[in-house]
Amino acid sequence: MSDLPTKEEILAWIKDHPEDNSRRDIARAFGIKGAAKIELKRLLKEMAEAGQIERHRKRFTDPDRLPPVAVLEVTGPDEAGDLLARPLEWTGQGAAPRVRVIDRPEGPALGRGDRILARMTEVEGGYEARPIRRIGVASHRVVGIFRKGAEGGRITPIDKGADKEWIVPAGATLDARDGELVEGEQTGPRGRMGLPRARVLERLGDPSAPRAISLIAIHQHAIPDDFPDAVIAEADRAHPAGPEGREDLTDLPFVTIDPADARDRDDACFAAPDDDPANDGGHVIWVAIADVAHYVTPGSALDREARKRGNSTYFPDRVVPMLPERLSNDLCSLHPGVPRAVIAVRMKIDATGNKIGHRFARAIIRSRAGLAYEEVQAAQDGRPAPALEPLCAPVIAPLYAAYDALVMARRARQPLDLDLPERQIVLSETGAVSSVRFKDRLDAHRLIEEFMVLANVAAAEELERLRRPLLYRVHEEPSPEKLDALREVAQASGFVLAKGQVLRTAHLNRLLSQAEGTEFDELMNISTLRSMTQAYYAPQNLGHFGLALRSYAHFTSPIRRYSDLIVHRALISGHRWGKDGLSPEEIETLSETAEHISETERRSMAAERDTTDRYLAAYLADRVGNEFTGRISGVQKFGAFVKLDETGADGLVPIRGIGREFFHYDRDRQELIGSETGLTIGIGQRVTVRLSEAVPMTGGLMLELLEIEGGPMPGGAGPNGKKPRGRKLAALKARERGVARKVRRTRRR
């Protein structure tokens, strides 16, 4: 055969021979020899330039089909439970085809983000992939500003401290506009100029839009914010739970107490004096929690999505919920006057607030009112709104009487008593920050907290009694290293944290009590918080140090925490209330679930913290050049962090902006020591600073130090105004201070 084949014939042959289709294979198949091979080469080049075929090494492929062997990224299970993946290289027309992974029983368990090399088989509706081997996890992603270039563009990351841009080649920009916010994914190793290559995954719009701030955090931390259609459909099919098999508690005057702007109300409470003569002065407390487990059953689409999210994430302008609105704001929300399914616990406490018994029930309640913290507190203080007057004596007064008893038990138990004001960012109708204020802490807040803690303890103890597996909320005691650091801060501030004893929360409370009312009050609270380990979930009971409790589990918020849903299901199984309890598969994977939801909780906390920083930077951006008072909250080799009094925002005073002398960093004492002046900068000092830079996109604040402890910054310039070389002198002074400190300690003993 001397004539060249048509392009259609070549495409058909490549489709039928996906593995053996090099130029040599094509020439042999069509009998092309001699000079005709040059013409074949030209023809194949034309087809590649037109996008009809692609060249991978020495083989040609149809761009609208996947190759026989491809690299995939696992995206997770779909609504039917099938494990799906996406091809990392797809240049065909339209969206990439659906790829279902046929997991090998003997192979490693695959999860979202895993990358696999797989053998592909085209089937109706997409492809089936049989893994050959796992080759890693998902590549790095970046959220940043796209800058258009002559050959593609670049992504400038919005992360604080990110100094590397990402190169986006032509054809991988997704037609992003210059200055647009995008999410990108690394596609290759560092290329020219040492910069990583990337492709744009999604265009996120105008980065200066007021509501882009939380959107940045959502994408930056990979928080799922869209529910799959099957999940929404399953939620929409749900109907209110009926009274069958439930205890009727509709005659009890339950109320919900939440923030004024709350949309979901998943906990209700009621209290009354105990009429048992054997419990003189005691109280009965009921806590009822929405029966989410009735609607979100193991293995369902709702359950898989809720587990994936792990928890709800809260931003100033939006909530990314764990469950669709049909459940979170409707069927599982305890609206006033509406019968609602709950799991309730009846707890008896004695006159001093100690729990002496409890009983759980799967029940129906009808809330009498949906109240806000502020109006409940006003009613208790003798200023009730007209609508609340009928509730004062029969409902609100007994709640506070039971709370007073719980306060006595709390004082005896001595949980960690931190006093850290919570910031509230108030947004205007356009989404811009209108003010930043600190939330009031009312007894109404503490009342609900104490009731919920008591119910969580009861849930853990009940499941232990039933010998049912569960997820504990674990909080371990601080490490010796963190305690030593806290002790250093305490001693530098003139306080004492004893050493050489088994640490209890009472010891830390005594430290906080020493600082209360002094200028170091906030410092000691922050330093104590930083010394704590992070709480997490585990199927093993390791206690809760901060609350000074032996057994503790989360039970009271199943709308927004998957851990609570697990505890509800364990209670259902333990009491044989139905078939929607904890499944055998869930029990086998409790450790994996605990690790996963601990990670999603940390992810949400980081996203919320980053969003707060960005909102504060946006709020202060118009006040660059203004002076602020604050307190040094941290010291590092590169500078000092200052917490501003007005907003609670944290800014950095870079080391280069502190005078003109060399500063030695004393890691043990968390201090910076000037080489010429001896100026010491340490945690807790009062300062006046000037805001020199505010970057809303990263949330970064840069400050200039003007005064420290009421005095101006000393000089320190060397000859000719140059920075002096005083490193050895500063280090010597630091060592002398350390020796003096050891001598003082010896004398005290």
Buried (B, 14 or more C-beta within 10 A) or exposed (E): EEEBBEBEEBBEBBBEBBEEBEBEBBBEBBEBEEEBBEEBEEBBEEBBEEEBBBBEEEBBBBBBBBBBEBBBBBBBBBBEEEBBBBBBBBEBEEEBBBBBBEBEEEEEEBEBBBBBBBBBEBEEEBBBBBBEEBEEEBBEBBBBBBBBBEEBBBBBBBBEEEEEBBBBBEEBBBEBEEEBBBBBBBBEEEEEEEBBBBBBBBBBBEBEEBBBBBBBBBBBBBBBBEBBEBBBEBBEEBEEBEEEEBBEBBEBBBBBBBEEEBEBBBBBBBBBBBEEEEBEEBBBBBBBBBBBBBBBBBEBBBBBBBBBBBBBBBBBBBBBBBBBBBBBBBBBBBBBEEBBBBBBBBBBBBEBBBBEBBEBBBBBBBBBBBBBBBBBBBBBEEEBEEEBEEBBEEBBBBBBBBBEBBBBBBEEBBBBBBEEEEBEBEBEEEBEBEEBBEEEEBBBBBBBEBBBBBBBBBBBBBBBEBEBBBBBBBBBBBEEEBBBBBBBBBBBBEBEBEEEEEBBBEBBBBBBEBBEEBEBBBBBBBBBEBBBBEBBBBBEBEBBBBBBBEBBBBBBBBBBBBBBBBBBBBBBBBBEBBEBBBBEEBBEBBEEBBEBBBEBBBBBBBBBEBBBBBBBBBBBBEEEEEEBEBBBBBBEEEBBBBBBEEBBBBBBBBBEBBBBBBBBBBEEBBBBBBBBBBBBBBBBBBBBBBBBBBBBBBBBBBBBBBBBEEEEBEEBEBEEEEBBEBEEBBBEBBEEBEEEBEEEEEEEE
